[in-house]
Amino acid sequence: MIAETSSTAQGRGDATGASMVFVMRLVLALTAILTLFVAPGDLGNRHGERSLLSSLIFGGYLLHSLTLLLVARRHRTPFWHGKAVYWIDLGWYALMVYCTGGGNSFFFPFFFFVILTASFQWGFDEGARITLGATAALALATWLTDSNINHGHLLLRTAFVLALGYMIAYWGGMGLAQRRRLRLLRDVSRLSNPRFGVDQTIATMLTQTRDFYHASNCLLLMRNAGDELWQLHSAGVAGGRASLSRLPEAAAAPLLVFAPQALVQYAAALHARLPGTLEARTRVPGETRWRPLAPDTVEQLIDLLDASSFVSAPLPLRKGEGRIYVVSDRHRFTRADAVFLRQLAAQVFPVIENIVLLDRLASDAAFRERQKIARDLHDTTIQPYIGLRHGISALRHAVQSDHPVAAELDKLLDMTTQVIGDMRQFARNVRRGGSQTDAELLVALRRQAQQLQEFYDIQISIQAEEGLTIGDRLAAEVFQLVNEGMHNIRKHTRARSGTISLSNADGQLRIRIENETPEGPSAPFLPGSLAERTAALGGTIEIDCASPGATAVRIAIPV
């Protein structure tokens, strides 16, 4: 079951449990060696004597357990262990059983310690492997101890270890799966941020869902009431950017072959010679039983998705319809995976619809505010600049072309004309609410840097990492931040060059504004306007004045 598997990082999430494992391993080791000294005759040692082999094995395990505990405490982390440590424990217990009577050994229940810890730490798959290993180790140790063994007794012991170990592994896997599910539900509940818009929230949710299921793709098909086109969101490449496309009814039809509210689970046959292992089930609301789904119903869909297994659930939209798919070309999904997918959709999409509502209200208010700002820009800013340009133009016509100030006046005319054009474009964008994508953002920033070089002889280099992604809502804010930083270099320093770099790291947009310091290291400062804009976006700002020959402003904004 996909939901019952766990990654290394997720298996290391319980500090208290891991510390308890180290302590209990040491307690078992102490108990075993004390038993060897207190009651040697009951442990299968001939004539009640403590054999050298037993002493070496029990002493070695005590030293092993003590070393693990001390290393973990010294490094201030209880997680200095992995799957290999459990298999080493299994080897120790097999040796204990071997030297203390084989199948009659008092120490064969130690196998359940390693089965239990592995299951609750790493899930069902690892617990099942440890169970099989423990069963084989018990049988081998018993056979090596005495070739004339009681086969019925050995069969009973190994069956007991196998059955109880499987149950422990199953329960451990279920417990780990529930913790992972709760963690995912908590994470997706925190995704909503109206500033970044609905599309980015959906893209992040799909990516987290794909990673949770270890799937190859996660698709979301949805349409608001009254819309003609369907929105298809796809998160198919690990580490890549989720895509969004719009489809007509005919193109979306293959993904809508099921009943609107039906849960669907499909898993291809394990082998062409085992057609009975194919699973195609569906369940509609109000029914508790899953009904078989005709395989030919999903043939076209399987070819389209290029998958060997998928689960699908309807979207609980109040004013729309849609369906979510989780697709895999390696893993087999189960009906439990489909049920949890429906629970996940029920958790996320009411929040997304609330974001849509808030976005619509904010857009209406912003539209009215943009109209007012655009009028104010024209009346209070652009008109004075136009008057300034007329004045400079009149003064230029009053002087001869060979006059010493003629060239400077021409330069001022060009600057005012350029500024008026930029402000008119800015006012138009404000009036119609135009948004910038990341590509348009870089073009605009490089244009601003070019103007600084032409008018003030300051060379600013704009650098952006490959694959930089900035939402359209955030791009306008970033433009104002970076533009303010470039003008701060011009107004407050004597620098002739600078560098601005943008990158995405750890879920944050990182902006670095750096300039040379020919006047020497600057005193500590905090640019007020940049700090206010950054705080409004929920980000942080740091000033680095210690680097020789340069001053840098580092801004981090959560995305």
N, C-alpha and C positions, 0 to 999 in steps of 0.2 A: 504494500500500500504506500503510495507516494507520500501521503501525509504522515506516515509513521517513520520516514527516514529523517536523518538530521545531519547537518554539516558539523564540522569540527568546532567552528566558532559557537554554534548554537548549543552544542553538547557541553560547552564549558561555561555555561551561564549560572550555575548554582554553586556559589562559593562555600556555603555552609555544608552542603552535601559532599562536596569534594574533600573538605577538611575532615569530615567524619569518616570518609573512606580511608584516608591515611591513618587516622587514629585506630580505627577498627582493624586494619591490617596488622598494626603493631600489637594490638590486644590479642588477636588470633595467634600471632607468632609467639608471644609470651606464654599464652595458655598452652600451646603445643609443647614448648620446650619444658615447661613446668610439669606437664603430664608425663613427659619422658623421664624425668627424674623422680617424680613422686610414685608413679605406678608403672615401672618398666615391664613388669610381668604381664600386664594386661594389654600390652601393645603388640604382641606377637613376636617379641624378641626371645630368642631361644634361651632357656634356663633363667629367664628373668633378668638377663644381663643387658646393659646398655651397649648396643653395638656401636662401633666406631662410625659406621655409615650413617646410622640414625642421628648420632650426635652432630656429624658434619652437616647433614641436610637440615635439621631443625635449627642449628646455630647459624647456618648460612641464610636461611629464610628470615631469622630474627635480624641479622645484620642488614639484609636487603630491605626489610620493612623500616628499620630505624633510619637507614640512609635516605630513603624516599621522603620520610617525614621531615628530617632535618634539612634536606635540600629545599623542600617546599617552604618551610618556615624561614630559612635563610634568605630566600629570594622573595619573601613577602607575597607569595602567591600560592594558592592550594592547587594549581592546575599544572604542576610539573609532572604530567603523565599523559600518556596517550593510549591507544589501543594495544600497543606492544606490551605495556606493563601488565595488562590483564592476561595476555598469553604467557607471559613469564610466570605470573601467579599460578596459572594452570599447570605449568611444568613443575613448579615447586610442589603443588598438591599431589600430582601424580607420583613424584618421588616419595612423598610422605606415605602415601598409600602403599607403595611398593615395599618400603622398608618396615612397615608395621602390620603386615599380615594380609595384604591384598584386599580381596573382597570382604574380609572380616574386619578391616581396619576401622577404627573409630573416627578417622579423619576424612572419610569420603564426603561427609556433609560440607566440608570446606569448599567443595566445588560449587555449592549454591551461592557462596559469597561472591565468587568471581562472576557467576552468571547474573546475579542480581545487580551488582555494580555496573557491569558492562551494559545490561539492558536499560537501566535507568539513566546511564550516562550517554549512550550512543544509539539507543533505539532497538527496535525489534530485529533488524537484520544482523547487527553485531551480536546481540544476545542469542539469536538462534545459532550463529556460527560457534560461539563459545559453548553452547549447550552440546552441539555435536562433538566439539573437541573434548569436552569433559567426559562425555559418554565413551568416546574412543579411548581416552587416557585411562579411565577406570577399568575398562575391559583389558587393555594392554598390561597395566600394572598388576592386575589380578592374575593374568595368565603367566606373566614372568615370575611372579612369586611362587606359584605352585601350578605345575602343568596338570596335576590330578585334581582339578577344581570341580566343585559342584556346579554344573552348568545351569541347573535350575535356579540356584542361589544367585549366580552371576547374572542370569537373564532378568531376574526380579530387580536386582540392584540397578542395572543399566536402564531398564525400562522406567524405573522410578526417577532416576536422574533425568532421563530424556523427557518424560511427561511433565514433571514438575518444572524442569528448566524451560520447556516450551511455554508453559503458563506464565512463568516469571517474565520471560522475554516479551510475551504478548502484552502483559500488563505494563511492563516498563515502556514498551513502544507506544502504547496508548497514552500513558502519562506524558511522555515527551511530545507526542503529537498534539495533545491538548495545550501544552505550554506554548508550542510554536503557533498554534492557531490563535490563542489569546494574544500573543505578541503581535501577530499580523493584524488582528482586528484593532488592537490599540494603535498600531502605527498608521493604518489607513484612516482611522478616526481623526488623526492629527494632521492629515494632509491638507485640509481645506485652508486656503489662504486666498481671499477674494482678490488680492493685489495681483496674483499671478494668473488668474482666469481659470475657466473650467477645463480647457484643453490640457493645460499642464498638470492639473490635479488628476485628470483621467489618465494621462500618460504615466504619471508616477505610480498610480494605483495598479495599472496593468503591469508595469515593470516589477513591482513587488509581488504581485500575484504569480507572474511567470517564474520568478526566482523561488517562491515558496513551493510551487509544485515541481520544480526542476524541469519545467516544460521548455519546448522549443519555440512556442509562440503563444501569445495571448491576444485575442481579437475581441473587439467590442463594436457591435453594430446597433445604432440607435437612431431614432428620428422623433422630433417633436411633433405634436399634433398639428396637422395642417401643412407640414413641410412636404415637398415633393421628393427631395433627395435624402438618402440615408448617409449618415456619418459613419465611416469605418476607421476605427482607431486600431493600430497594430503595434505591438511591442515584441518583435521577433528576434532581434539580435542582441545578445547579452552585451551590455556596455554601450549599445548604440542608442540612437535617438528614436523615440516612438514616432510613428507616422500617422497622418490623418488624410483621408481622401473622402470624396463624396461620390456616391453611387446612385444611379437611377434604380427604379423598382426591379427591372429585369436583371440587372447585375447583382442585386442583393438577394434575389430569389433563392439561390442554392443554400444560403445560410438561414433561410426562413422556412425550411421544409417541415419543421416540427410544429406541434400545437403551440399556441402562443405562451401558455403557462407551463409547458412540460419541462421536466428535468430529463436530461439525456446522458447516457454513459455508453461509450463504445470502446472496445478493445479488440484488435485483430487477433486471429488465431495464432497460437504459438508457432505452429508449423503447418505447412500445406497438408500434411498427412494427419493433422489433428484438428479437423474442422469443428469438433465439439468444444474447443477452447475459445471459440469466437464469442464475444459478449456484445450484445446490442440491446439495451434496455431503456425504457422510458417510464416516467411516472408523472401523473397529472395531479393537481391539487384535489384533496378530498379522498385520495386513495393511499393506502399504506403499502400495497404490493406493487412491485415493478413488473411491467408487462414486456414481453419480447417485442423487439422492433425488427421489422423485416430488413434484412441486410441490404436489399436492393434500394431501400429508401435512402441509405447513406453512401452508396457507392460513388455518386457524383461528388458528394461533399468530401469524402476521403481523398479522392483524386485532387480536388481543389486545394485542400489543406495540406496535402502531402504528409499525412500522419498515419501512425499505426494505432493511435488511441487519442480520444478526446472526451471531455465532459463539457456540458453546456447547461446554462441556466437562464431563465428569463430575467429581465430587469424590472424592478418594482417602481416604475415611473408613474407619477400621477397624471402627467399630461404628455404622454408619448408612449413609445414602445421600443423594444430592443432585446438583444440577447448577447450574452458573453460566452466566449469559447476559450478553453484552455487546451492546447494541442501539444502532443509529444510524438516524436518519432522513435523513442527508445523505451520509455516507461509505460506501464499498463495502469491506467486509472481505474478506480473502483467506484461503486455507487456511493460510498462514504465521501469520496472526493467531490462528487457532484452535489451532494447535500450541503457540504461545507461551502461550496462555491455559491450556492443560493443564499446561504447565511451571510457570506461576505458581501454579496450584492445588496442584500437588505440593509446591511450596516452602512454602506458607502453612498448609495445613490440618493437617499433622502437628503444627505448632507450636500451632495452635488447639486441637487435641485434647489436647495436653499442658497447656494452660491450663485446659481443662475438668477434667482429672484433678487438677491442683493446687488448683483452686477447690473441688472436692468434698472433698479432704482438709482444706483450710483451713476449709471450712464445718463439717465434722464437729467439728474441734477447737474452732472458735469457738462452736459450739452448746453444748458442754460448759462452755466458759469463761463463756458468757453466763449459764448456769444458776447457776454459782457467784457471779458478780458480782451477779446479781439477788438472791440470798439474802443476800449481804453488804450490799447496799444496804438491804434491809429491816431487817436486824438491827442494823447499825452506824450507819445514818443516819436512816431514816424513823422508827424507834421513838423515838430521842431527841427528834426534832422533835415527835412525838405527845405525849411527856411534857412538852415545853416548852409546847405548846399547852394541855394540861390545867392546867399551873401558871399560865399567863397567864389562863386562863378562871376559875380559882378566885380569883385576885387581883382580876379584874374584878368578880366577884360580891360581893367583900368591900367594894367602894367604892360610894358613891352615884353616881347618874348625873350629878349636877352637880359631881362632884369634878374638879379641874383635870386629873388624869391619866387620867380615864375615856376621853376621846377618843383619847389615845395608846395606851391599852390595847386599845381596839377596833381601832385601826389595826394593832397588832402581831398581834392575833388573825387579822385578814384576811390579813396577810402570811404567817403560819405556815400557815394553812389553804391558801393558794394554793401555797406551796412544797411542802407535803405532797402536794397533788394532782399537781403537776408531777413530783415525784420518783416517785410511784406510777406515773404514766404512763410515765416514763422507764424504770422497772424492768420494766414490762410490755413495752415495746418491746425492751429488752435481752433479755428472756427468750425472746421469739418471733422475735427477729432482724429486726424491722420495719425497712425501709429507707425513705429519703425521696427523693422526686423533687425536681427543681428548684422546682416550684410549691409543694410542701409545705414545702420549705426556707424559702422567702421568707415563707410564712405563719407558720412557727414563729419566725423571726427577728423579724418585726413584732410577734408576741405578746410576745416577750421585751422588745422596745423599749417596748411599751406598759406593761409592768409596771415598768420603770425610771422611766417618766414618772409613773405613779401613786404609787409608793412613795418615790421619791427626787427627783422634780421635775427629771429630766434628760431632755431631748427628743432622741432618736436617730432620724435619718431613714435608712431602708433604701432604697437605690436599686439597680436591676438593669437592665442593658441589655436591649433587646428581643431575643428569641430566645436568651437565655442558656441554655446546656445544661450540666448537671452530672450526671454519672453517679450512680446510686443509691449506689454504694460510696463515692463521694467526698463526697456530700451530708452524711452524718453527721459526717465529719471537718470539713467547712467550718462546720457548725453549731457545733461545739465551739470552733473558732477564733474565729468572730465573736462568740459568746457570751462567750468569755474576753476579747476586746477590749472589749466593752461594759462588762463588770464592772471592767476595768482603768481605764476612764474614770471610773467611779464611785469606785473605791477610791483611785486615785493622783492625781487631778486635782480642781480646783474648777470644772471645766467644767459648764455648764448645758445645753449642746447639742453635738451631734456628727453626723457623717454616715458611713455605711458604704455603699460602692459595690462592686458585683460585675460583672465583665465578662470576656469571652473575647477574647483577642488573641494572635496569633502562636503558637497552640497552647498557650496557658497560661491558667489561670484567675487573674485578677488581683483581689485584694481590697485595698481601701483603707479604713482605719479612721482617721478624722480627728476631732479635737475642738478646741474653742476653748481658748485659753490666756490667761485673764484675769489670771493671775499673771505674765505675761510669758514670753519664750522659755524653754523648758526646757533643762536640761543634757542632753548626749548620754546615751542609755540604750539598753538592749536588754531587752525583756520576755522573761524566761527561759522561761516556759511557752509563749508563742506561738512563740518561736524553736525550741523542742524539737519542738512539733507540726509546724511547717513543715518542719524538717529531716527528720522521719520520713516526710513525704510527698514528699521529693525537691525541695522548693521553696526559695525564697530570701526573705529578709526585709530590708527597708530602713527606716530611721527618718529622717524629714524634720523636723528641728527648726528649719530656717532660714526657713520661710515666716512672714511676720509675722502674729501673732494666731492661729496654728493649729499643731498638731503632727499629723503623719500617719504611720501605719504602713502600708507597702506590702508586700504578700505576693504572690508569683507561684508558682503550682503547675503543673507540666506536666500536661496532660491528653491 
